[in-house]
Amino acid sequence: RPTLSFPPPPSVSPSASPFARQPVMGGSESKQQFRAKVLMLHERDVPASETSFWSGLWTLPQTTDDVFSNVTPSDIREIRTQRGQNLVTLLEELLNRMSTTLHKDVLHPDDIAATTNCVRLLTRILPFLFEDAAFTQRVFWGEKEEEDLPPPPPPPAVSGEEEIEEETDEPPPPYSDAMASTEALPVPAGEGLAKRLLHTLAKLLFLPAYTLSPSAKKEGEGETGLLWEAGLGASNVVRIGGQVDVRRMEALRCLLVCFSESLLVSADEYKVWNNRWLQIACAPDFPHAHALFVSLLNVVLGYDPTGWIPYSSILHSDMREDLVDLAAQVLLVLLDYHHPTCRHTAETLTVTSKADEPNAPTQPRPEGETEPESPEQPLESTSGKSVSNIFRHFLCQLKTKSDFQFIVQGLVGLLNNPADSENTFLPGSLKQIRCYQELLILLWKLVDENKAFLEYVLTRCDVTQIVVPLLYFIYEGREDPTKVGVIHICTFVLLLLSGEREMGVALNKTFNNELPIDLPSFTGNHGDLLILVFHKLIVRKEAPEKLQSLFNCILTIIDNVSPYLKSLSMIASVKLLNLFELFSSPKFLYAAEHHHHYLFFLLETFNNLIQYQCEGNTRLVYAILRRKELFERLAKLPANQHEEQHPEKKEETEPPSEGGPPQTPHRVNLSASSVPRHIEEDGEHRRFVATPEWIRTWKQQMPLQTIRRLLDTVLPKVEGLCTETEVNDESQVVNFLQTTTLVGLLPVPHAILIRKYQPNEYTSLWFTTYIWGVAFLRNQTPPLFDGKQIKLFTTGQVP
């Protein structure tokens, strides 16, 4: 199972908890009364007719801490085991009280307080009920019918075009809960309390005078009046906070807990397991689905942590950030849901080659390998196909320029906040957000799911504003074992972006920013920054295995953008040669079966820069000429590893460790599986031993022709210049190379090959695990889940 490391959680105390801002329970007597009622649930069966007993459970507490401190996990487990009927009655009474609030025309303060306490009690007890699968099945998925709910309106048809829609003078249509001409997948039979609970929470999230202003539109009068904040869908929504935000947080936290049954399923079981709670929530008939999607997105992307004066976050508490965190987590959990029948079933090979020029040949596939079928994308179609997730459908249907502008502006501002907060004249004067991991996952979902958004980011925005914070997170997290997942997400986003030509072209923009990181000083472009950051990540001492699994993706990114980098700085050129020296050493090459792939990536990078951008990359040419012995050594590499020094340690040919996503091998002109090699058994470990046949096979296919021709034709001229004129300054040699034409000297340029990311079930499962890992770690105050019961990943504390 994936291992999730995290710092020790803070202790829950009234002074430390964000919920302590509310008034505390009225004295020790009321606390004792509430605790006495909880203990009574242990002692005897309490019938539903004792209304005074049940009403006391939601009238006595006044804060979240009151509920969490007086209802302990051991209480819930003992009552579930010995007095299970009491919990069933409690669930029904809580839902009845919440439904009463929904049907009232005017809400009184007592109604609001009672409903909020009902939500808090549900949030507290549900995670511990899920631990008993039989109890959960009987209570939530029995044959008990839910209350009559109004049928969903027939969904209107929506165009499936992916082009960005231009703005018109006509007002936007009102939002509805079902925007696609699709039908939902079958909802589980016998939904019992589950659907009633989820639908009730959804309605509470958009109840006037509870989570909306009292003047908000009633249900059935349109969706635009239900939005929480301005942004997508509306620009004139007045934001309200205070206790309204607290009640929104309580309802969102309860929704997150309802979906948390995923935590109790192992990663292997999850591949074929269906979260029925999420299936109900992601169905087209879920109440206020579109309003919820837009509101969550607006809350997250509309958040501004800057404040009106320096140190404003210290002068007053920011409850708004707590709402942003929960909104982001609930949104990501909803967007991540895939019905098992719609999950990707592609093979582990997830990077394919695509020629950038018309009719150019693609890389041949290994013998016996066939082209994988494109995984079905049911959400991107609006032509009557089933929709397993209405929220993913809404995400794919974002098309307008104004929507994309709002999203990009919010993402850029928030993703740059961690670097900006560390780069101020007044230390600590700018608040640093906590939800950058959620934002990175949201960015991934947007560029992966919505092709129109990806096109907008690459063609109509400055994509370097997104690239810079991604590189900052990679560099900043390279020494922190708890941030391995952040590095993986950033690398995946860069891999997806690098598959487009516009990304490589954009990296030629001059880099003038100042980042709070310890990089060598350079004058260059964003391509230089990318190479320097990746070099630091690869060559760092004691690189963990979880990061070594990313080397393939990192070199793929560099290879993809290399044909478009017009001018690399001298320091970036030297760093590329340093990587080549590392990966071409016999000790490294013979250590694992796939290590020669890294050489192919770097050689293709050199070839791209020389053949397509040689005029501006004379510094790289100079660096290659200076390190000619590296290429000569590689060309003379013996076919028998025993002629060289034996590697001190052999790497296993097992998949990367479970803490990171699966390795993403690229397609080369040879198949390691078809090449003779030897595997030695050493106890429980399998060690790879290179054979002469294995070495000869890939060595014959190394693309060294361009480098050899460069060394044969240009090196003698440079050596002659240095001998005749006694040149001892590298700038003079670089100037000489700029005046030397290589036209007619180098081989005919090859076709530009771009390796693109394709979704697969392994990365999908990794993202699911990571999303829930973030949700678990970020909900320690109050603690929502018991880490000892989690099966989706393993948890451990970092000293």
N, C-alpha and C positions, 0 to 999 in steps of 0.2 A: 504494500500500500504506500502511496505517497506520504512522505514525512513532512509535517508542517511544524517548523520551529517558531517560537514566539517568545517575547519577553514576558516576565512575570506579570500577571494582570494586577491592576491596582485594586486595593482593598475597597470594599463597598462601605462607605460611611456617609452619614447625612451631609457632612461638610464637603466631601469629595464628589458626590453624585450630582449630576446636572439636574436631577429631579428634586433636589433639596430646595430649589428656588420656590417651590410651591409651599403652601402652609402645611404644617405637620399635623398629625392626628391629635385630636383634642384631648390630651392628657393621658396618663397611664391607665386610667379606668377604662377608657374606650379601647385601648390596645389590649387590655386583659379580656375584655368582652369579645373582641374579634378573635383572639387566640383561643378563647374557650369554645367558640363555635367551631373552629377548625378541629380542636381536639374531640368535640362531640361527634364529628364525622367518623372518627376512629371507633367510637364506643358503641353506637347503635345506628340502626337504619332510620333515616329521617325521611318521612313521606313528604311528597310535594304539597300536601295540604297544610303543613306548618309554615305558612307564609311569613310569619314574623321572624322565624329562624333564618330562612333563606334571604329575606330582604336585608337582614343585618349584615350579611356578607358583602353587600355592595353599598351600604350606607355608612358603616363604621370607618373603613379606611379612607384616607384622603390623599395619599401619595403612592407612587410606585414602590418606594422603599418600604412603606407599611405592608404592602402585599407580599413583597419578596422576602422580607425578614420574618414574617409571621406564618407564611406558608412555605415550609421547607421541602426539598426534594424527598426526604425520607417520609414526610407526611403524605405526600401524593402517592408514593409507591406503596406505602402501607395501606392507605385507603383503597387504592386500586386492587390490591391483593385480597384484603379482608372485607371491605365494604364497597365493592365495585358499583353497586346500585346507587350509592350516594353520589358518586361522581357522575353517573348518567343523569340523575335528577338535577345535580348542580349544573351540568351543561345545558339541559333543557330550560332550567329556570333563568340562567344567564341569557340565553337566546331569546326567551320570552320577554325579559325586561328590555333588551335591546330593540326587539321588534315593537314593543310598546312606544318607545321613543320615536321610532321611525314613523309611526302613524299619528303622532300628535301634531296638531296645527301650530301650537305655541309651546315652546320648550321653556320650562322653568329651571332655575339653578339646580334644584334637587334632581330633576331629570338628567341634566348634563353630568352632574357628579356621579349619579348612580350608573349611568351608561359607561362613563369612563372607567369606573371601578370594575364593571363587568368585563370590559376589554382587558384590563390589567390581570384579572383573575384567569381569563382564558390564556393570556400570554404566559402566565406562570405555570399552568398545569399541563398544557398541551404537549410540550417536549417530553414529559415523563410518562404521558399516556402512550406516546408512540413507541416507547420501549417494549411494550407488550403488543405484539402483532395481532394476536387473537382478540385481545380487548379492543384494539383499534378497529379491526374488521367488524366486530359485532356492533360497536357503538356508532361508528361513523359511516359504515358502508352496509348497514342492515337494510331490511326491506321497508323501514319506516319512511313514509312519504313526507316530503317537505311541505311547507305552507304553499298555498297557491301563489304562484308568481306570474306577473303579466308576461305574455309571450313576447319574444323579441320582434321588433319590426322587420319586415322583409328588407334585406340589404340591397342597396342600389348598385348598379354596375359602375366599375371603375376602370379607366384605361390602363393598360399595362405598359405603356411606353416608358422608356428609361431616360429620355431627354429631359433636361432641366426646363421647367416651364417658366416662361417669362411672365412678369407681373401684368395684370390687367386692371382696368379701372373698376371692374365689377367687384362688389363685396364678396368675400369668401363665403361659401355655403356653410350653414351651421353644421357643427360636428355631430356625428351620430355614433352609436355604439357598434355598428357593423357597417364597414365601408366597402366591403368586397362582395362580389356576386359569387359567393362560395357557401358551402355547407360544412358544418363542423363534423369532425370525426365522432363516432359514437361515444356518448358519455357513459361511464360505467353504470351498470344497472344497480338499483338499490343504493342510491347515493346517501340515504339517511341524513344525518346531521351535517355532513361535510358541505354539501352544496348550500344548504340553508345558512350555515355559518359564514361561508365565503361571500355569498350574495349579501348577507346582512352587513358584513364589514365594508363591502364595496359601497353600499348605500350610505353607511355612516360617514365615509370619506367625502361625500358630497351632500351632506345634510345641512340646510340653512340653519343658522344660529348654533350649529355645533362645530362643523369644520369649514363652514362658509359664513359669509356675513348674513345677518338676518334678512337682508334685502335680496339675496341671491334667488335666482329663479327656481321654482319648484320643479320636481321631476315631471318630465313630459313637456316642458316648455322650451326645450332646446338645450344644447350642450355648452354653447359659448359662455353662458352665464355661470357655469360650474367650474371654470378653470381657476386654479389657485393663484397663478401669476401670469404676468404678461410675457409674451415671447411667441412661441408657435401658436397660430390660431387666433390670437388676439393681442393687441398692443395697448389697450386701455384698461386692463384689469388692475384694480387697486389692491395692492398687497396688504394683507392683514397678518399680524403676528400674535405675540403674547400667548394666551391660553388656547387660542385656536391652533397655533402651531403645536402646542403640547398635545392636544387631542389628535391632531393628524399623526404625530409621532407614535402615539399609543396604538392607533389603528394600523399604521404601517408595520409597527413592530409585531403586532398580532398576526398580520398577514404573513410576515417573514417566518414566524414560528409555525404557521399552518403549512408552509411549503417545506419545512425543515426535515420532513421524513426522509429526504434524500441523504441526510447525514448518517442514518442508521443502516445504510446499504453499502456493501463493499463495492470497490471499483469494478471488480469482475461481474458482480451481479447487476450493477447499474447499466451495463451495456444492453441488457434485455429487459430491464425493469422499467415500469411506467409509474411516474408520480401522479396519482389520480387527483390530488389536490391541485397541482399545476394544470392538469388537463381541464379541470372545471374552470379555473381562473383564466385560462388562455382560450377558452371557447368563445365563439362570436356572440353568444347570448349573455356573457358576463356583464352585469350592470355597470354602466358608465365606463366601459373599457377604453374607449378613445379619450374621454376626458381624463381618465387616470393616466394613460400613456403621455398625453400632452402635458398634464400638470407635473408629473414626475420629471419629465425632461426639462420643463421650464424652471422648476425649483433648482435642479442641479446646475444647469448651464447659466441660469440668471444670477447665481450667487456671486457676490463681490466681497472678498475678504479684506479689501484694502483699508476701509475705514476712512473717517473724515479727517483725522489727525494722526500723526505717528503715535504708536503705542496705544491706539484706541482699543485694541483687543484686551489690553491689560486693565484699562479703566472700567470696562463693563463686560459682562459675560455675553457670549455670542451663542444664544440658543438656536439661532438660525442654522449654524453649521451642523448641529445634531440632526435637524430635519433633512438637510442636504445629504448627510451620510446615509440615513435610512432610506430616503427616496432613491438614491443611487443603487443601494443594495437590492431593494425590492424590484426596481426596474431591470437590473441585470439578471436577477433570478427569473423574472418573467420572460425576458428576451432569450434566455438560454434554453428554455424548455424545448425539447424535441420529442415528439411521440416516437416510440421505438420503431414503428414502421417507416418513419421518415428520416431516421438517422443515417448518416453517411456510412457506407460499407466499402469505401475504397481501400486499396491496399496501403501498406505503410509508405510506399514511394509517393511523395507528395510534391515533388518539384519536377516539372516537365519543361522541356525545351521548346521554344517557339522562335522561329526565324523572324527577324525584324524587317527583312527585305522580302518583297514579293517573290514567290516561287523559289525561295532559297531552301536548300535542303535542311532538314532537321537532323539532330543526332540520331544515329541508328540505335535501336534497342537491342539489349542482350538477346542472344539466341533463345528462343522458346518463350520470350516475354511478349505479351500482347498489350495493346492500348487499353488502359482501364476505362470503363464506361463512365461518362459524366454522371455524378450523383444527382438524383432528382432534387429539384428545388421547388417544392410545392408552394412555398409562400411567395415566390416571385411571379407566379402565374395568377392571372385574374380571369381565366377563361373557364371557370366552373370546376376547377380542381379543388380537392378538399384542403382545408386550412387547419393545420394542427396547432398553430399558435397565432392568434389574432394580433398580438403585440409585435411579433416579428413581421407580420404583414403590414402593420402600420409603419414600422420602421422602413420597410422597403418602398412604401408608397410616398415617402417624403420626396418632393420633386421641385418645389418652387425655389427661386433664387433667394427670397427673403428668409425662408426657413433655413437654407444652408448658410446664409450669412450669420444668422443668429447662432447656429450650432458651432460654426468655426470660430466665431468671435469668443464664445463662451469657453470652448475647449482650449484655444490658444492662451487666453488669459489665465485660466486655472492651471494648465499644465506648466506654464512658465512661472507660476507662483513659488514653488519650492526653490528654484534657482534665484529668483528675484529677492526672496526673503533672506537669503544668505549673502546677498550682494548689495547691501544698503550701507550708506554712510553711518547710520545709527543702528548698531546691532540690536536685533530683536524688535525693531520698530514696525516691521511689516509682519502681519499674522501669516503663519504657514499653515496651509490646509492639510487635513488628514486624509482626504478621500482621493489622493492622486492615483492609487491603485484602481479604484472603481472607475475613474476617468479614463485610464489607459484601456481597461476592458471595454468601456463604452466606445472609445475610439476604434478599437478592433472590430466591434460589432458593426459600427457604421461603415467602415471601409470594406468589410468582408461581405456584408449583406446588401448594402445599397450601392449599386454600381454607378448610379447617377451622382451620388455624393462623392464617390471616389474620383469620378471625372471632374467634378467641380473643384475638389481640393487640388488636383494636379494641374488643371488648366486655367482656373479663374482665381486662384488664391496663391499666396506665397507659401508653398509647401515647406520651405525651410523653417518657418515659424513653428511647425510641428516636429520637424526633424531635430532641431536643436534641443528641446526638452527631452526627447527620447534618448538622444546621445548623453545628455546630462544624467538621466536616471541610470543608464548603463554604466557610466563611469563611476558615479557616486555609490552604486550598489555593489561594485565588484569585490569589495572587501567585506561585505556584510552577508553572512550566510542566510539571514532572514529575507534578503531581497533578491534571491535567485529567481523567484517567480516574476518579479518586476523586470529583470533583465530578459527573461524569456519573452514576455509580452512585447516589450519594446523591440526586440529582435524580430519577432513575427510581424509586427506592423511594418518595420523597415523592409523586411523580405517581400511583403505584399506590395508595398509602394515601389520597390526597385524593379518589379516586373513590368513597369510602365516606362516608356521612353521619357516622358515629361519629368519624371523624378530625377533621372541622370542629368538632364539638361538644367534643371533647377539648382543642382548642387554646384554649378559654376558661379553662382552668386557670391560676391566677396563676403567673407565673414569678418564683421566688425564688432561683434558683441564681446562682452567680457563675462566669462563664466567663472563661478567660484570653484574651479577645479585645477588641479596641479598638472597641467599639460605643458609640453615644451612651447615656448613662444614661437609663433610663426605668423607670416603674412601670406594669406592665401584665401581659399574659398571654402565652402561648406564640404566639398569633397575631401579636402585636406583634413578637416575636423573629423569626418567620419572615419578616415583611415587611422588617424592618430588615436581615437578612442578605441577602436577595435584592436589596434596593436597593443594598447595598454591592457586590454581585457585578456588577450591571448597569452602574452608573455609574462603576466604577473606570476609571482612565486606561489607555489602550492595551489594552483588553480583547481578547484573542486571538480569532481567528475560531472556534476550537474551542469557546469559551464562548458566542459569539454564537449558535451553533446551538441553545443551550439556552434562549434567551429565550422561545421558544414554550412549552416545558414549564414554565418558571418561572411565567409569567403564567397558564398553565392551572391550576397548583396554587393560586395565589392566588384565581383565579376560582372554582374548585371549592369552596373552604372559606369563601368570603365570605358565603354566605347564613346561616352558622351562627355568625359572629363577633359576639358580643353587644356588645362595647365595645372599640374601638380607642383606643389612647392618642393624644395630640395629635401626638407625634413620628412615630408610624407613619402617621397620617393625612397629615401633611405630606409624608412620603416617597412616599406613593402619588401625591400631586399632583405631586411632582417628576418621577416617572416619566411621568406623563401629559404634563407639559410637554416632556420629552425626546422622547417618541414622537409628539407632535402637531405638532412643528415641521416646516414644509414641507421643510427641508433633509433631515430624516430620512425623512419620508413618501415623498418622490419619489426616494429613493436606491435602493430595491429593490421588486420586485413584491409581496412579502409583508409589507411593513412596516405596512401599514394593519391587518393582523390584530392587532397589539399594541394598537391603539386600541380595537378591539372588545372585547378581553379586559378592558381597564381600565374601559371604559364599563359592561360587564356587571357588573364588580365593584362599581362605585359604585351601580348600580341595585339589586343584591342587598342591599348594606348599608343603603341608604336605604329600600327597600320592605319588607324583612323584619326589620331590626334597627335601625330609625331611632331608637327611644327611647334606646338605649344608645350610639349613634354620633353624638351631637350634635357631638362634636369634628370628625368628618369633615365633617358638614354645614357647620360654621363654616369649615373649611379650603376647602371648595368655594366658599363665598360669597366668601371673601377672594381666591380666584383665578378669579373669574368671567370675566376677560378671556381665559383659556385656552379656555373653551368658546365664547365669542363669536367668537374668532378661528377656531376650528375650524368653526363654523357658517357663517362667511363665507369659508371657504377657496375660492379661485378654482378654476375648473375647468381653467384653463390654468396649468401650472407656470411658464411664462415670465413671468407676472405677478409672481412671487415671485423671490427670489434663487436663482440656479442652484446646485445642489449642487456643491461643489468636487470631489467624488469620487463616482463611481457604483459601487454594489456589483454584483458579478456575480450573475447568476441561476443560477449553477452550484450543485450540492449542496455542503454543508459539507465542509471539508477532511477528508481521510481519517484524520486522527488521532483524530477523535471519531465517535460514532455518528451515524447519519443524522438529519436534521431530522424533527421530528414535527409536521407541520401539523395544525391543527384544522379542523373543518367549520364554515364560516360560510355565510351566506345568499347567497353569490355564489361563482362559480367564476372564478378569475383566468384560467383557460385559455379561458374563453368571452368574456372582456372584451377589446376591442381595446387593444393596447399595441404598443410599438415596441421592437425590439431592434437596436442598432447594433453593427456589427462594427468593432473597433479592433485590427487586426492579429490576434493570436491570442485576444484577449479579446472577450467579449460583454457589452455594457453595456445595462442597461434604461433606457428613456426613457418616462416617463409620458405618456399621451395624454389629451386632455380626456374622451374616452369612458370610459376606465379610471377616471379620478378621479370622474366623475359617477356611475358605477355603484355603487361602494362608498360614496360619500358619501351617496347617497340611503337607504342601509340602516343608517346609523349609529344606534344606539339612544340618541338624545339627548333623547327626550321627557320622561323623568323628571327629568333635570337641568334642562331648560328650565322645566318646571313649578315646580321648587324655586326657581329663580332668580326667576321671575315672581311667586311668591306669598310667599316668605319673605324675600327680600332687601329689599324695600321696608319690611317691618316692622323688620328689624334696622337699616337705615339711619335709620328714624324714631326708634328707641330711642336710637341714638348721637347724633342731632341734638337730641332733646328733653331728654335727661337727661345729656348730655355724658359718656357712658360711654367710658372709655379703657382698660378692663381686659378682656382676652379672656375671663377666667373669668366675668365678668358676662354677656357675650354668650352664653356656653355655657349658663349657668344659665337665661337667657331662652329659649333654644332648647329646653331640657328641659321648660319649662312650656308650650311651644307645640305644639299638636297639628297633625299633618299629615293626619289622617284626612279624607278627602273632597277633599283638595287634589291629591294625587298620582294618577297613573294606576292602574288596577287592577293589582295585582301580577302579574307574569308567572310562568310555570311555572319552577321551579328546574331548570336544565340542568346535568348533571354529565357531564364528558368523561372517559371511562375509557380506560386503557391497554389495548391488545390486542397480543399477541405478533406478531412478524413476523420474517421471515428475516434482515432487516438488523440488527436489534438482537441477534438470536441470534448472528449471525456476529461482531458487535462484542464480545459477552461472551466468546465463544470466544477471540478474539484477545487480549482483555484478560487472561483467565485464564492463557494461555500466556505473555503478556508478563510477568506477575507471577512465574510459575514460572521464567522465564529470568533475571530480575533477582535473584531471591532465592536462586539456586543458583550464585553466583559463587565460593564457597569451599567445596569445590573447584569449579572451573568444569565444569559438565556439558555445556554446549553451545557450539558455535562460532557466534558471532553473525554471522560473515560468510556462513554457509551458510543462514541463516534466510530464508525467503520469505514467511511468514505476515504479518510486519510488518518494518519497517526499524528499525534500531537506530542510535543516535548518542549520543555522550557530551556531557554538560552541562559547560561550563567551570566 
